[in-house]
């Protein structure tokens, strides 16, 4: 069982930055593609970004391209989401996810094997 714990959420003004971290509990983390999703109040959960197990390939939702960067450190079994130029519409609970497959499936079908508990990100205008 892989456990995922997010941290780094909080309140920031529009235009500011935050970095989310997701620490995994198992060393097998290095075999998994990792992704970030978010869910705003009253809306469905949506894909944000994903990264392949090696870190060599990433995928982003159009709404965050050029502003968010996903990365991973397999030695620290941690995946990160650097969020710059934040907008009020980025306000949501952000979830980390792990998937033993390709990032295409994460991005297009929301495929996941494990979820974190979520971290609140609030962007004020």
Contact map, one row per residue, 1 for C-alpha under 8 A:
11100000000000000000000001000000000000000000000000000000000000000000000000000000000000000000000000000000000000000000000000000
11110000000000000000000111001000000000000000000000000000000000000000000000000000000000000000000000000000000000000100000000000
11111000000000000000000111000000000000000000000000000000000000000000000000000000000000000000000000000000000000000111000000000
01111100000000000000011110000000000000000000000000000000000000000000000000000000000000000000000110000000000000000111100000000
00111110000000000000011100000000000000000000000000000000000000000000000000000000000000000000000100000000000000000001110000000
00011111000000000001111000000000000000000000000000000000000000000000000000000000000000000000001100000000000000000001111000000
00001111100000000001110000000000000000000000000000000000000000000000000000000000000000000000000000000000000000000000001000000
00000111110000000111100000000000000000000000000000000000000000000000000000000000000000000000000000000000000000000000001000000
00000011111000000111000000000000000000000000000000000000000000000000000000000000000000000000000000000000000000000000001110000
00000001111100000100000000000000000000000000000000000000000000000000000000000000000000000000000000000000000000000000000111000
00000000111110000000000000000000000000000000000000000000000000000000000000000000000000000000000000000000000000000000000011110
00000000011111011100000000000000000000000000000000000000000000000000000000000000000000000000000000000000000000000000000011110
00000000001111110000000000000000000000000000000000000000000000000000000000000000000001000000000000000000000000000000000000111
00000000000111110000000000000000000000000000000000000000000000000000000000000000000011110000000000000000000000000000000000111
00000000000011111000000000000000000000000000000000000000000000000000000000000000000111100000000000000000000000000000000000000
00000000000111111100000000000000000000000000000000000000000000000000000000000000000111000000000000000000000000000000000000000
00000000000100111110000000000000000000000000000000000000000000000000000000000000011111000000000000000000000000000000000000000
00000001110100011111000000000000000000000000000000000000000000000000000000000000011100000000000000000000000000000000000000000
00000001100000001111100000000000000000000000000000000000000000000000000000000001111000000000000000000000000000000000000000000
00000111100000000111110000000000000000000000000000000000000000000000000000000001111000000000000000000000000000000000000000000
00000111000000000011111000000000000000000000000000000000000000000000000000000111100000000000000000000000000000000000000000000
00011110000000000001111100000000000000000000000000000000000000000000000000000111000000000000000100000000000000000001000000000
00011100000000000000111110000000000000000000000000000000000000000000000000011110000000000000000000000000000000000000000000000
01111000000000000000011111101000000000000000000000000000000000000000000000001100000000000000000000000000000000000000000000000
01110000000000000000001111101000000000000000000000000000000000000000000000001000000000000000000000000000000000000000000000000
11100000000000000000000111111000000000000000000000000000000000000000000000001000000000000000000000000000000000000000000000000
00000000000000000000000111111100000000000000000000000000000000000000000000001000000000000000000000000000000000000000000000000
00000000000000000000000001111111000000000000000000000000000000000000000000000000000000000000000000000000000000000000000000000
01000000000000000000000111111111000000000000000000001000000000000000000001001000000000000000000001000000000000000000000000000
00000000000000000000000000111111000000000000000000001100000000000000000001001000000000000000000000000000000000000000000000000
00000000000000000000000000011111100000000000000000001000000000000000000000000000000000000000000000010000000000000000000000000
00000000000000000000000000011111110000000000000000011000000000000000000000000000000000000000000001111000000000000000000000000
00000000000000000000000000000011111000000000000001111000000000000000000000000000000000000000000001111110000000000000000000000
00000000000000000000000000000001111100000000000001111000000000000000000000000010000000000000000111100010000000000000000000000
00000000000000000000000000000000111110000000001111100000000000000000000000000000000000000000000111100010010000000000000000000
00000000000000000000000000000000011111000000001111000000000000000000000000000000100000000000011110000000000000000000000000000
00000000000000000000000000000000001111100000111110000000000000000000000000000000000000000000011110000000000000000000000000000
00000000000000000000000000000000000111110000111100000000000000000000000000000000000000000001111000000000000000000000000000000
00000000000000000000000000000000000011111011110000000000000000000000000000000000000000000001110000000000000000000000000000000
00000000000000000000000000000000000001111111100000000000000000000000000000000000000000000011100000000000000000000000000000000
00000000000000000000000000000000000000111110000000000000000000000000000000000000000000000001000000000000000000000000000000000
00000000000000000000000000000000000000011111000000000000000000000000000000000000000000000000000000000000000000000000000000000
00000000000000000000000000000000000000111111100000000000000000000000000000000000000000000000000000000000000000000000000000000
00000000000000000000000000000000000000110111110000000000000000000000000000000000000000000000000000000000000000000000000000000
00000000000000000000000000000000000011110011111000000000000000000000000000000000000000000000000000000000000000000000000000000
00000000000000000000000000000000000011100001111100000000000000000000000000000000000000000000000000000000000001000000000000000
00000000000000000000000000000000001111000000111110000000000110000000000000000000000000000000000000000000011001000000000000000
00000000000000000000000000000000001111000000011111000000000110010000000000000000000000000000000000000000001000000000000000000
00000000000000000000000000000000001110000000001111100000011110000000110000000000000000000000000000000000001000000000000000000
00000000000000000000000000000000111100000000000111110000011100000000010000000000000000000000000000000010011000000000000000000
00000000000000000000000000000000111000000000000011111011111000000000011100000000000000000000000000000010000000000000000000000
00000000000000000000000000000001110000000000000001111111110000000000000000000000000000000000000000000110000000000000000000000
00000000000000000000000000001111110000000000000000111111000000000000000000000000000000000000000000000000000000000000000000000
00000000000000000000000000000100000000000000000000011111100000000000000000000000000000000000000000000000000000000000000000000
00000000000000000000000000000000000000000000000000111111110000000000001100000000000000000000000000000000000000000000000000000
00000000000000000000000000000000000000000000000000111111110000000000000000000000000000000000000000000000000000000000000000000
00000000000000000000000000000000000000000000000000110111111000000000000000000000000000000000000000000000000000000000000000000
00000000000000000000000000000000000000000000000011110011111100000000010000000000000000000000000000000010000000000000000000000
00000000000000000000000000000000000000000000000011100000111110000000000000000000000000000000000000000011001000000000000000000
00000000000000000000000000000000000000000000001111000000011111011000000000000000000000000000000000000000001000000000000000000
00000000000000000000000000000000000000000000001110000000001111111000000000000000000000000000000000000000001000000000000000000
00000000000000000000000000000000000000000000000000000000000111111000000000000000000000000000000000000000000000000000000000000
00000000000000000000000000000000000000000000000000000000000011111000000000000000000000000000000000000000000000000000000000000
00000000000000000000000000000000000000000000000100000000000111111111000000000000000000000000000000000000000000000000000000000
00000000000000000000000000000000000000000000000000000000000111111111000000000000000000000000000000000000000000000000000000000
00000000000000000000000000000000000000000000000000000000000000011111100000000000000000000000000000000000000000000000000000000
00000000000000000000000000000000000000000000000000000000000000011111100000000000001111000000000000000000000000000000000000000
00000000000000000000000000000000000000000000000000000000000000011111110000000000111100000000000000000000000000000000000000000
00000000000000000000000000000000000000000000000010000000000000000111111000000001111000000000000000000000000000000000000000000
00000000000000000000000000000000000000000000000011100000010000000001111100000011110000000000000000000000000000000000000000000
00000000000000000000000000000000000000000000000000100010000000000000111110000011100000000000000000000000000000000000000000000
00000000000000000000000000000000000000000000000000100010000000000000011111001111000000000000000000000000000000000000000000000
00000000000000000000000000000000000000000000000000000000000000000000001111111110000000000000000000000000000000000000000000000
00000000000000000000000000001100000000000000000000000000000000000000000111111100000000000000000000000000000000000000000000000
00000000000000000000000000000000000000000000000000000000000000000000000011111100000000000000000000000000000000000000000000000
00000000000000000000001000000000000000000000000000000000000000000000000011111100000000000000000000000000000000000000000000000
00000000000000000000001111101100000000000000000000000000000000000000000111111110000000000000000000000000000000000000000000000
00000000000000000000111100000000000000000000000000000000000000000000000111111111000000000000000000000000000000000000000000000
00000000000000000000111000000000010000000000000000000000000000000000011110001111100000000000000000000000000000000000000000000
00000000000000000011110000000000000000000000000000000000000000000000111100000111110000000000000000000000000000000000000000000
00000000000000000011100000000000000100000000000000000000000000000001111000000011111000000000000000000000000000000000000000000
00000000000000001111000000000000000000000000000000000000000000000001110000000001111100000000000000000000000000000000000000000
00000000000000001111000000000000000000000000000000000000000000000011100000000000111111000000000000000000000000000000000000000
00000000000000111100000000000000000000000000000000000000000000000011000000000000011111000000000000000000000000000000000000000
00000000000001111000000000000000000000000000000000000000000000000010000000000000001111100000000000000000000000000000000000000
00000000000011111000000000000000000000000000000000000000000000000010000000000000001111110100000000000000000000000000000000100
00000000000001100000000000000000000000000000000000000000000000000000000000000000000011111110000000000000000000000000000000111
00000000000001000000000000000000000000000000000000000000000000000000000000000000000001111110000000000000000000000000000001111
00000000000000000000000000000000000000000000000000000000000000000000000000000000000000111110000000000000000000000000000000100
00000000000000000000000000000000000000000000000000000000000000000000000000000000000001111111000000000000000000000000000011100
00000000000000000000000000000000000000010000000000000000000000000000000000000000000000111111100000000000000000000000000111100
00000000000000000000000000000000000001111000000000000000000000000000000000000000000000000111110000000000000000000000000111000
00000000000000000000000000000000000001110000000000000000000000000000000000000000000000000011111000000000000000000000011110000
00000000000000000000000000000000000111100000000000000000000000000000000000000000000000000001111100000000000000000000011110000
00000100000000000000000000000000000111000000000000000000000000000000000000000000000000000000111110000000000000000011111000000
00011100000000000000010000000000011110000000000000000000000000000000000000000000000000000000011111000000000000000011110000000
00010000000000000000000000000000011110000000000000000000000000000000000000000000000000000000001111100000000000011111000000000
00000000000000000000000000001001111000000000000000000000000000000000000000000000000000000000000111110000000000011110000000000
00000000000000000000000000000001111000000000000000000000000000000000000000000000000000000000000011111100010000111100000000000
00000000000000000000000000000011100000000000000000000000000000000000000000000000000000000000000001111100000000011000000000000
00000000000000000000000000000001100000000000000000000000000000000000000000000000000000000000000000111110100000000000000000000
00000000000000000000000000000000100000000000000000010000000000000000000000000000000000000000000000111111110000000000000000000
00000000000000000000000000000000111000000000000001110000011000000000000000000000000000000000000000001111111000000000000000000
00000000000000000000000000000000000000000000000000000000001000000000000000000000000000000000000000000111111110000000000000000
00000000000000000000000000000000000000000000000000000000000000000000000000000000000000000000000000001111111111100000000000000
00000000000000000000000000000000001000000000001001000000000000000000000000000000000000000000000000100111111111110000000000000
00000000000000000000000000000000000000000000001111000000001110000000000000000000000000000000000000000011111111100000000000000
00000000000000000000000000000000000000000000000000000000000000000000000000000000000000000000000000000001111111000000000000000
00000000000000000000000000000000000000000000000000000000000000000000000000000000000000000000000000000001111111100000000000000
00000000000000000000000000000000000000000000011000000000000000000000000000000000000000000000000000000000111111110000000000000
00000000000000000000000000000000000000000000000000000000000000000000000000000000000000000000000000100000111011111000000000000
00000000000000000000000000000000000000000000000000000000000000000000000000000000000000000000000011110000010001111110000000000
00000000000000000000000000000000000000000000000000000000000000000000000000000000000000000000000011110000000000111110000000000
01110000000000000000000000000000000000000000000000000000000000000000000000000000000000000000000011100000000000011111000000000
00110000000000000000000000000000000000000000000000000000000000000000000000000000000000000000001111000000000000011111100000000
00111100000000000000010000000000000000000000000000000000000000000000000000000000000000000000001110000000000000000111110000000
00011100000000000000000000000000000000000000000000000000000000000000000000000000000000000000001100000000000000000011111000000
00001100000000000000000000000000000000000000000000000000000000000000000000000000000000000000111100000000000000000001111100000
00000111100000000000000000000000000000000000000000000000000000000000000000000000000000000000111000000000000000000000111110000
00000000110000000000000000000000000000000000000000000000000000000000000000000000000000000011110000000000000000000000011111000
00000000111100000000000000000000000000000000000000000000000000000000000000000000000000000111110000000000000000000000001111100
00000000011100000000000000000000000000000000000000000000000000000000000000000000000000010111000000000000000000000000000111110
00000000001111000000000000000000000000000000000000000000000000000000000000000000000001111110000000000000000000000000000011111
00000000001111000000000000000000000000000000000000000000000000000000000000000000000000110000000000000000000000000000000001111
00000000000011000000000000000000000000000000000000000000000000000000000000000000000000110000000000000000000000000000000000111
